[in-house]
Amino acid sequence: MIPIDELIGNSAEFPILDRWAFFNHAGVAPLPRRSAAAIVKFAGQAAEDAYLNGTWYKQIEQLRRSAARLINAAHEEVALVKNTSEGLSIVAGGMDWREGDRIVTTAAEYPSNVYPWIDLAQRKGIDLVRVDEVDDAGGVRRVPIEKILEAADHPRTRLVSLSHVEFGSGQRHDLVTIGRFCREHEIQFCVDAIQSTGVLPVDVQAMNIDYLAADGHKWMLGPEGAGIFFCRKELVEKTHPVLIGWNSVERALDYDHIDFTLRSDAARFECGTHNVPGLLGLKASIDLIASVGVDQIWQQVRALTDELAGGLQGRGFVVASPRSDGEASGIVSFTRPGLDAAAVARKLKKEHRTELAVRAGRLRCSPHFYNTSAQIRQLLDVLVRVAGRE
């Protein structure tokens, strides 16, 4: 284990600290030095020895096991995919749909968790229900859990598909309660966990999750194009692969023998050659997260975001992100009446080397565990100056 204090503010491991005040881990995270080194090492081996002296595929299988431990799954339940969209598309294309089946999601989802279901609605006659976000009196945005459960409580509901954390508001859903409801009602439960895996505890067993997809380039601190997909073991052989290739079958390495027997584990969803450098970089990042511990990571991120949210409210900003114990995440979304969020974000980047995102007309800040309290205080001071003269 690595004491978290050794990595907070550590620019040797996180070189971004020397160049930027970076608060967009809900977008695309910078790589830790060790992850970049793993990719560079691959490139050197590929140039000098090709695959002859490498251990790439052994490391990829180690990654599968590390990813499984991160979400409390068995390694046979984990496939390595390009991105969240691919994982969600496996669910959309792999289930046996009937006209009139019902899918429940929210109106606050990232497009990856919308378009596959719209496609099914148009092609298969699926009934797609999207539960709306609402504002409370203080301007906090959330999708009420009771509205999700109400929408799901229907005899034709086949699937509930939610983000663990909503990308815009930062609301964290109560997956334990929703997952229990789904399991009790024989509804499949699919989770887009890209905004939680690596920063918040994720437990597919305790949460009764059937399918989970998460690209590694956000809170897992990995490169783009390398992610994980979980399929509960009881559903692996009931979920048909969307793409079929040489690697989909049991005797994948027996190239001279054609035997179309699909793998009995989640690797059946990996149709062909892997993104080797991306997965090696992701392995280094996940191993780093595991060495620190997700509970410790969340404790630090919670402290940083609490400090930020309190400081924003004390300076006249409206925080749209729920901040109660069961709803808080690494995302703090905020605005102020009349604020041009895009203009503020541009000035922060150009004049102060500070990176935030803009979503739904609000500024979105998403620090990770290596960011410091001093950076949060500096951000608050800079925001007041920039927002006051936008």
Stockholm file with secondary structure:
# STOCKHOLM 1.0

chainA/1-390         MIPIDELIGNSAEFPILDRWAFFNHAGVAPLPRRSAAAIVKFAGQAAEDAYLNGTWYKQIEQLRRSAARLINAAHEEVALVKNTSEGLSIVAGGMDWREGDRIVTTAAEYPSNVYPWIDLAQRKGIDLVRVDEVDDAGGVRRVPIEKILEAADHPRTRLVSLSHVEFGSGQRHDLVTIGRFCREHEIQFCVDAIQSTGVLPVDVQAMNIDYLAADGHKWMLGPEGAGIFFCRKELVEKTHPVLIGWNSVERALDYDHIDFTLRSDAARFECGTHNVPGLLGLKASIDLIASVGVDQIWQQVRALTDELAGGLQGRGFVVASPRSDGEASGIVSFTRPGLDAAAVARKLKKEHRTELAVRAGRLRCSPHFYNTSAQIRQLLDVLVRVAGRE
#=GR chainA/1-390 SS CCCGGGTTTCTTTCGGGGTCEECBTTTCCCCCHHHHHHHHHHHHHHHHTTTTTCCHHHHHHHHHHHHHHHTTCCGGGEEEESCHHHHHHHHHHHSCCCTTCEEEEETTCCGGGTHHHHHHHHHHCCEEEEECCEECTTCCEECCHHHHHHHHCSTTEEEEEEESBCTTTCCBCCHHHHHHHHHHTTCEEEEECTTTBTTBCCCTTTTTCSEEEEESSSTTCCCTTCEEEEECHHHHTTSCCSSCCGGGBTTTTCTTCCCCCBCSSGGGGCCSCCCHHHHHHHHHHHHHHHHHCHHHHHHHHHHHHHHHHHHHHHTTCEECSCCSTTTCCSCEEEECTTCCHHHHHHHHHHHHCEECEEETTEEEEBCCTTSCHHHHHHHHHHHHHHHTTC
#=GC SS_cons         CCCGGGTTTCTTTCGGGGTCEECBTTTCCCCCHHHHHHHHHHHHHHHHTTTTTCCHHHHHHHHHHHHHHHTTCCGGGEEEESCHHHHHHHHHHHSCCCTTCEEEEETTCCGGGTHHHHHHHHHHCCEEEEECCEECTTCCEECCHHHHHHHHCSTTEEEEEEESBCTTTCCBCCHHHHHHHHHHTTCEEEEECTTTBTTBCCCTTTTTCSEEEEESSSTTCCCTTCEEEEECHHHHTTSCCSSCCGGGBTTTTCTTCCCCCBCSSGGGGCCSCCCHHHHHHHHHHHHHHHHHCHHHHHHHHHHHHHHHHHHHHHTTCEECSCCSTTTCCSCEEEECTTCCHHHHHHHHHHHHCEECEEETTEEEEBCCTTSCHHHHHHHHHHHHHHHTTC
//
